Amino acid sequence: MSVRKFLAFSALSFSLGIAFATGADSTQAHASDVTQLSYADDSVFSSGNDGFLIKWTSDDMGEHFQVSDLAIKMMARSPNGTDVAVYETDGGAINRISVWNWKTHAKKYTVKMPATVTSLSYSARGNFIFCGTASSMGALVLNASSGSVMNGKLKESTGIVNFITTSDTENTAVMYSPNGTLSYYNLKSGARKAKFGTEENLSGVTMFNKSIFLAGKKDGQIFIIQGTSGKNIATFNASNAMLIDSMSKDDLYYIVSGNGQFSLFKVSSEGSKSVSAPLLVRTCSGLKPNEKITSASFEKDFIYAGTSAGNIYKFEFVAQERVDSIIPITEKMYERIFDVASAGDGFYFLTGSSVFKSSYESETIEEKGRNDSYTDIVPYKNGAVLWSRGTRKSPVLCDFSSGTQKILFNPNGIVQKLRVSGDLLVEVESNSSVISYDLVSGKREVLYGGTSIQDAVLLGENDLYVAKTKSTPPASALVYVNRRTKETVPLSIAHEIVYSLAVDDKNPSKIFGIALGSDTKGKLSTSIFEYDVRSKSTRSMMPIPEEDGDAFIYLNSSVLYTNLGKALLRSYNLSSSRDFMYKRSASLPLKVARNGGRIVVLNRDGSVSWYNSEIANVLSDWYLTTDGSWMAF
């Protein structure tokens, strides 16, 4: 089937070493939970655990752009109308605030946080960004333009706070702490000017009626707090309630979802000292089983609500007695592509149910075989080996000529890596063993055993090179193993961890990989390394001053490709030392394959981007639709 040309976008120019890119417009949903929605300037932004920001406009189209390979847990929009701050985290040690210019899709800066971020907000005029943290220092105030920490704005630690807002003049900040305090700070002097005891451990905190009241939830109840005294003036039962940010409203709104429905309630202000009991505004049906509302935001005449399934709903918040059945403005438009590989005169594309072959020139798509939910593909002769990284699933050999499939073996552990070298599979299992499998004879053999093994690659028939962690015996991050004799030799390489190995079949004297190390001060850096097996010498390239454990490298015709640094695809010509950077698409690059002068990049959202090897611009972004055709942007 031919490609359907849908919308065309052009990439913008480079600035400060960062490649600008454009978003892709569609109604595609988030891949998982919607974590926050925010309205400003006639548009609603949604953020998700998939690392995407989506700008929804009144025509229900969303401009998609991935800003992180991590989950975005919080988002704040600047009053300047262009900047968006996001909190991205891996749920553990990585916690950072990044600020993006949405008009250019360029990152302005990133600030590493000392601990989990508990709140994120801009000041009223957009001069400052407030970041609550779960550290002893409490809230940090950033200069919104530069990202620098403004220590003088708060003279003492705030402790953990999960809600911060400012007055319209930016002279005063209001903060709620789960330890049961409501505090007011003078942002000119940095001193705390008032502190009130109040209800402890509230979450989902917001203020309403010109910040006269504060609302939060805990233990299946909603608490309404007087903002100038901390006094609890009302408590309502509301199991599984999701409070809507009501800062711009006189009344508080919240949503309760369950059993395929969600209901909107309103708590009205009655002067400055009391509120009404909750009033049911309307009930809507249409949620999928186990789907619930996770975030919501007011627009002028509508409420936008995001769900645990990644969907966005849009509905009026006028009172309705009937139960309305509504459908999300989002839909599943695309089939996710899990892997790509060069194949003959084209490329293989692996979806959850099929293996397709296609090329940029032909604009056609041909189904070559079926796929039983495997996530990785390695071409072999007239077919391919299908396997699933991080699982115990048995690899299968697919013969596309006969249409047959054959289970190869049952792994003893989790399959981490699988490569084809001639008629041999080289497999890494459970960080503890390197195993070969002969695709002709069916013989399976353990080549190397140890701990903290990251990768392995075979040069020729006998020479195996194993990437590992230096801290485990033998004390080297790269080890040579003779496949026949099992002789093991630790190699001299000044790195702590080596992973993601690559070799060029046309130049089998060199091995490339990604290496993690640290300097004498303990600062981490990640780089590409080259190891010459003849001279036993190494050299490093493209260092970045951070850890990047998910980076890939790929070799083709003496050109090395990598996404080191996560945001962009780079190529490095090993002969000419030319370092070239490609402009990215709406999503971040995950893998690359090349065939002749044509490059295809698999993106994290399951789309692919096409390039000419010598041109920085994206030729086109392709999405595979649910009906089995290409949609191009």
N, C-alpha and C positions, 0 to 999 in steps of 0.2 A: 504494500500500500504506500502511496506517495505521502510525503511530508505535508502537513497542513500548516501553512504559514499563518500564525495567529497575531502576534505583536512583535515589533522589532524595536530593539533598544541598542544604543551605542555606548560603549565604555568611554568614560571621561579620562582626563589626563592624569599623569603622575604628579604628586606633590609631596615634598618632604620624604621621598622614598616610599610612600604608600600609594598603591594603585587604587584609584577610584573604580567603582563598579556601579552598575544599576541594579535595581530590584526587578523582580519578575511579577507582573500583574496576573492574578488568577483568583479563584475562589477556593483554592486548596486549603484544607484545614492544617492546623499544627499536627505534628506527628504524635504528640502526647499532651500531657496536662498544659492547659493555659494557666500561667502563673499570675498574670496581672493584665488589666486593661486600663487605659488612661485616655481621657478626651481632652483635646485642646485644638484650637485653630481649625474647626470644622472637620476634624478627623479623629478617629479612635485608633490607638496603637494597642496591639496585643503582644505579649511576650510568652515564651514557652520553654519547657524543659528541653526542646529540640534546638535551642540556641538561636531561634529566629525571632526577629521583630517583624510584625506585619502592620502596615498602615491601611486601615479600612476607611474608605470614603463613602459618601452618601449613596453612590450607585452600587454599593455592596461588593465592590472589587477590592482586593487586597494586594498591596505592593509588598512582596516578600523579600527579606534580606537577612541572611544569617550573619550575626555579629560574633558568635562564639561557638566553639566545639564543646562547650560545657553548658549546663543548664542555666538559664536566666531565671533567677528567683524573684528579683525585684526590678522595677523600672521607674524612672522619674523623667518627666518632660520639662524642659526649660521654658520659662516664659518668653524667651527670644524666638520661639517658633521653629527653630532648626535643630537644637541639640537634644539628645536623648542619653540619659545616664542609665546604665544597667549594672546589676550585681550578678556576676557569673561565678559559679562554684562547682567543684566536683563533690561537694558534700563532705570534704575532709580538709586537707591542708591548703588547697588552692581557693583563695577568696580574693576577688579583685573587683574594682569599680572601673568601668570603661565608659568613656563619653564619645559619642558619635555625632557627626554632622549629617543629618538625614538628607539634606539637599544634595550633598556630594558623595554620601556613603563613605566618608573618610573618618577613620578613627582619630580623635584629637589627642587622647592620652589614655593611659591605664595606670591605676594606682593600686598597688598590692595592699590588702587589708591585713591587720595583725591577727584577726580572728573572724569567726562567723559574723556576717552583717545582719543586724536585727531591724534596721530601718534605713530607708533611702528617700530623700526628698530635696527638692530645690527650695531656696528661699523665695519669698513672694516676688521679688524683682529679678531673680535669676542670677544674683551675684555670687551666691554660695551654694554648695552642696553639703547637706548634713548626712552623715553616715553613722548610725548607731552600730556599735560592735559589742560582741560578747567577750570583751577583754577588760582588764583593769582600768584602762584609760577611758573606756566608755565611748561617747560620741566624738567623732572627728569632724572638723569643718574644713572643706576644701574650697580653694579659689576656683570658681566654676570655669574660668578662662584657661587656667594653667594646670589645675589639678594639685597645686602645692597645698600642704597642710597649713592652715592659719591658726597657729597655736594661741595667739592672743585673744581669739574670739571667745574662748572658754577658759577661765583661769583655774578651774578645778575639774577633777574627773566627775563626769555625770553618772558613772555607773552604767549598768545595762539599761538602755531605753529602747522601746520598740515603736515609738511614735514621736515625730518631731514636726512642728510647723512654726511659721513665723508670722508676725504682724505684717500688714501691708507695707509698712515703712522699713521693714527688716531691722528694726531697733530691738525687738523682743522675740525670743524663741520660747515655745512651750514644749515640754517634754514629759512623756509618761514613762514611768519605770515599772516593770513587773514586781519590784519589791514593795509596791504600794505607795508611790509618791508621784505627785504632779508638781513640776517645777517650772519656774519662769526665770529666764536669763536675760540680762542686759547685754546685748551684742556689741555695744559700744565700749563698755567697761570690761566685759567678760565675766562679771560677777553674777551670782545667783541672787535674785531680788525677792523671790517668794518660793515657799515650799509647803505643800499640803499633803497630809496623809490621806490615802484613799484605798479603794479596793485593790487587792493584790492579783497578780498573774492574769491580767486581762490580755486577750489577743484580738487581732482584727480591729485594732483601735482606730477610731476616726472622731472628728468633731463636727458639729452641725449648729445651725442657727447662729451664724457669725461667731463661732467658737465659744458660745455660751455654755454648750453642753458637750461632754465627751461620752462616747459609747464604746463598750468593749464586751467580749463574751468569754465565758468559762463555764464548765460543768453544765452545759445545756441551758444556760441562762444568759440574758442580755442585761447589762448593767448600764444605767444612765447616771452620769456623774456631773455635778455642778462644776463648771470649769474654773470658777473663781474661788472655790472653797475646798474642792475635793470631796464634797458631801455626796453620798449615794442618795439620789432622789427617787429612783424607780428600779425595779427588777422584774423582768418578764421571762417566763419559760419559753425557750425557743431552741429545741434540740436540733443540732447540726445546722445552725444558722450561718449564713455567709453575709457579713455586713458590707454594704456598698459604701465606698468613699463618698460621704455626704457633706464634705467641706463647703461645697458651693450651694447647699440647700438649707432651707429653714427647718426641714424635717429629716428624720433618719429613715432610711430604707434598708431592708434586708431581705434575703432570699433563703427559702428552705426547699431543698430538693430531695426527692425520693420516690420510688415506685413509678418511675417513668414520667414524673411530673415535677414542676417547681412552682412555688407560690411566692408572690411578692407581698411584703407587709410594709406598713408605714407607721412610724411613731411620730405624732405631730407635736410641735412645740406649743405650749400654752403659756405665752409670756416668757419671762426669763427665769422662772423658778419651778416650773412643772411641765410635764409632758403627758400626752394621752396614752391610753392603752393601745397595743398594736391593732391596726386595722388591716384586714385582708384586702389588698387592692385587686389582685387578679391571680388566676391559676392557669398555667399553660401545660399541655401535655406534648409529648414528642421526644422526650429523652430516651436514649437506649437503655437497656437493662444495666444497672450498676453505674450509669453515667450520672454525674452530679455537677452542679455549678461550682466552679472554683474561684471565679473572679468576675467582677462586673463594674461597669462605669456608666455614668450618665452622659448622654449626648443631648442636644437641644430638646428633641421631642421623643427620644427613644432611650432605652437601656440596652447596652451591649453586654452580653453575658458569655463567658468562656467556660468550657467544661473539662472534665477529666479525660475526655476522649479527644480533645483538641479542637472541638467544634466551637463556632461562634453563633449565638442567637441574637436576634435584634427584635425588640418588641416595645410598644408604647406602654407608658406607666400610668395610663388613665384607668380608672376603676371599671371593672367588668365583672358582672355576676356569673357569666357562663365560663366554662372551661374551654379555652381555645387550643386547638391543635396547631402547633407551629413547626416549621422546619428550619434548620440552621441555614445561615447564608453561606456556610462552607459546605463543601462536598469533596468526596474522594475522586479527584479527576485523574490521578496518575497511578500507574503501577511502579513500585519501587524497583530500581535496578540495583542489585546487590554487588555485582562484580562485572568487570570488563577485561578483555584480553585480545591481543592481536591474533588474527586467524586468516592465513592466506591473503586474499585480496581485500579483506575487510576486518571486522571485529566481532567477537562474541559478546553478547549482552545477557547476563543472567538475572532473571526475575524469580520470584518465589515459586512459579509453576512451570517455567519454560526456559530454554536456551534459544536465543535469537541470534541471527547473523545479519549485519547491516553495515553500511558505509555511508560516509557523508556524500560521496559522489552519486551513488545509486538512488538514494532517497527511498529505498525499499526496505522491508523487514521480512525476514524468512525464519520461520520456526524450524530449528534443527533437531530439537528433542525436548522431552519433558523433564521437569525438575521437581523432586519431592522435597522442597523447602531447603535445599542446600544453599549456602551463602557465598561459596568461593568456587572458582573455575580455573583449571590449568589445562591448556590445549595439549593434546597428544595424538599424533598421527591424524586419522580421519575422525577424531572425536575429541573428548576431553575427560578429565578426571574432575568429578564434583566432590566437594568436601565442605565441612562447616567448622570454621575457626572457633575455638573455645568450647567444643562439645566432644562427646564420645561417639558421635555419629559415624557409621562406617562409610568410608569413601567408596564411590562407585565409578566404574569406567563406562563411559557412554560411547558407543559406536554410532555415529550419525549416518553412516552409509546403510547399515542394517537396521537401525532403530532399536538396537538391543542395549541393555544395561547389565552390568555385572558387579556385584559386591566384591571389593578387593580383600578387605580384612576387617576384623573387629579390633579397634584400638584398645589397649590396656589402660589408657589414661586419656586425658584431654588433649586433643590435637591442636597444637599451636601454630605450626608451620607445615606446609607441604609443597614440595617442588618436584618438577620432573627434570631429570638429567639423563638424556638418552632414553633407555628403557628402564631406568631406575627412578623410583620415588624416594625422596629423602624427606623424612618426617621427624618433627620434634614433638615429643609428648610430655606434658605435665612438668615442664622445666627440668626434667630429670633424665631423659634419654633421647638419643638420635638413632633412628631406625631406618633401614633401607628396605624397599620392597621391589622385587624384580617383576615388572609388568608382563614379562614373557613366561618365566618359570613359576611365578607365584611364591618364590622364596622370600621370607622375611627374616631380617637379621639385625640385631642390636650392634651398632657401630661404636657408640660411646655412651657412657653413663656417668652421671654426676649430679650436681645441684645448680640451680639458678641459670639453666641453659636458656638462651634467648633465641638463637637461630643457628642454622647450619647450612653450608653450601658445599657442593662437590665440584672439584676441578678435575677434569679428565675422569679416569675410571677409579683412581685410588686415593686421591688427595682430598681429604675432608677437612674443612675449617669450621670450627665451632665458636660461636659468639656466646659469651657468658658474663657473669659478674666476677670482678677481680677478687672480691673478698672470699670466694669459695675456692677450695683446692681444685687444680693447681692455681697458684696466685697470679693468674694472667686473665685478661678479658678476652683473649683470642688464643685458641688452641688448635694445633695441627694434629690430625689423626690419619695414620695410614690405614686405609680400608682393608687391606689384605692382612697385614701383620698386627694391626691394632696398636702399633707404636704411637704414643702420645707425647707431644712436645709443646710445652707452653711457649708462646711467642712473646717477644719483647715489644710491648705496646703500652704507651703511657696514658691509659684511660681506665676508668673505674668500671664502666659498663659498656658493652658493645651489643648492638642489635641491628635489625633490618639490613642484612647483608645483600650484596648484589655483585654479579660477575658479568663480564662481557665475553661471550663465546668467541668473538673474533680476537680478543686479547686476553687469553686465559692466564696471564702472568700476574694479574693484579686483582685484588679483592677490595671492594668498597663497602662501607657501612656507616652507621650512625653511632657516635660515641658520646658518652656523658662523662664529664670529669669536673674537677674543681681546682682552683688555684691555691696558693699558699694561705690565702685568707679564708678559704672555704667557700668562695663564691662559685656557684655552679655554671657550667657552660655546656652547650651541645654543639657538635660539629660533625661534618662529613670527614671520614678518614679514608686514606688509600694505603693499602699494604701491598708492597711489591714482594712476591713470593721468591723471586730470584735474589734480589739484593737484601731482602729481609729488612727493608727500610719503610718508614711510614711518613705520611705528611697529612696535615689537617687543612680543611677548607670550610668556608662559610660559617664561622662560629657565631652563635647567638648567646647572649648572657642570661640564659634561663634553661630550665629543663623542658624538653619536648619529647616525651616518651612515646607519642603516637605518630611521629614523623615517618615518612616512607622515602625510599630512593628507588630509582628504576633506571636501568642502563639500556641504551639503544644506539648503535652506530657511533660509539665513543662519546655519546652525549649523556650526561647524568642529569636526571630530573628528580626534584625533591620538593616537598611542601614544608621543609624545615622553617619553623616560625609560624606555621599553621595557616596563615592568611592567604598565601600566594603560591603559585607554581613557579619554580625557577628551573632553569637549565644551565648546565655548566659543560662547555666543550672541553674535553680532556686534552685535546690536541692544541687548541688555540688559546685555552684559558679564558674563553669568553663567558662571562656571567650574564645571563639574560633573564628578565622577569616578565611573566605573562600577567595580563590584567585578569582579575577574577570575575566570576559571574555572581549571581545572587546568593549562591551557596558556597561553602568552603570545599576545597579540593580534598579528596580522600584517596584517590589512586589514579595512575596515568598509564596509558598504553600508546604505542606509536607504531605506525605502519607506513613506511616511506616518509613522505613529508607531512603526513597527516597525524595529528595528535588528538586523542580523545581523553578527557578527564572525567572520572566518576566523581560526582559531588556528594556531599553528605546527605542531601535530601533525596538521593536516588535518581537525580537527573544526570545528564552528561553535557559537557561543553566541548565544542570543536575548535581546533586551532590549526593554522599553518605553522610549521616549526619555526619560521623566521619572522612571524608577525605577532606582535604583542596582543592585539585585539582579539576578543572572542568572536569567532565567526558566527556561532549560533549556539543557543542552549536548547537541548532537546529533552522532552519529557515523553515517556511512553504512556499513552492513555489506557484507560481500563478496557477499551474496545480493541486494543492491539495495534494502534497506529501511532506515529510520531506527531507530537505537537511542538512546534519550534517557536522560540522567542528571539 
